[in-house]
Amino acid sequence: MAFRKTNVEFDDENAFHDDDGSALSVADLEANVNARGVDVRSLLQRGNIAAAVAKSVTDPPAGRAPSSLKDRNTQTVMEALQAAKSAEIPAIVKTLTSDQLDVLMKYIYRGMASPETYNSSILLTWHEKVLEVSGLGSVVRVLTDRNVV
């Protein structure tokens, strides 16, 4: 008659277990960020902006990663976003997966938080196109996610 798989008597709802999902060391994260930056710049030089944007938002350092790594990866993402022309943005956004769109939205908001560093008009254009494709669900997921980029 034991149909429960979890013993609810022993669950402590007040116990918080933070799982940032990253088992990589700081050195591995740094190597990933550096390699991603080189790959994105290479793709941009070849004119493949869609692949550069996709690569820049795939598996970013998030959660408890050092802020210096997050800042470097943000710079890489912003380089890819600024390389796109306004007419190319809708086609690029449509090629991204929903997870990549959510990560892209996180970086758009991070860029908007620093208007003195990043071009807000470009970020607003990207925001508009990502919102058209992913809907309000993406905004809600980004604003409620604890793993900030």
ZICOR-V331486 format. One line per field, one symbol per residue. ss: DSSP state (H for helix, E for strand, - for the rest). burial: # if it has 24 or more other C-alpha atoms within 12 Angstrom, else .. Layout:
# ZICOR-V331486
ss = ???
burial = ???
This chain:
# ZICOR-V331486
ss = -------HHH---------------HHHHHHHHHHHHHHHHHHHH---HHHHHHHH----------HHHHHHHHHHHHHHHHH--HHHHHHHHHH--HHHHHHHHHHHHHHH-------HHHHHHHHHHHHHHH-HHHHHHHHH-----
burial = ............................##.###.##.###.##....##############.##...################....#..##..#.#.#############.....#...######.###.##...##..#....###
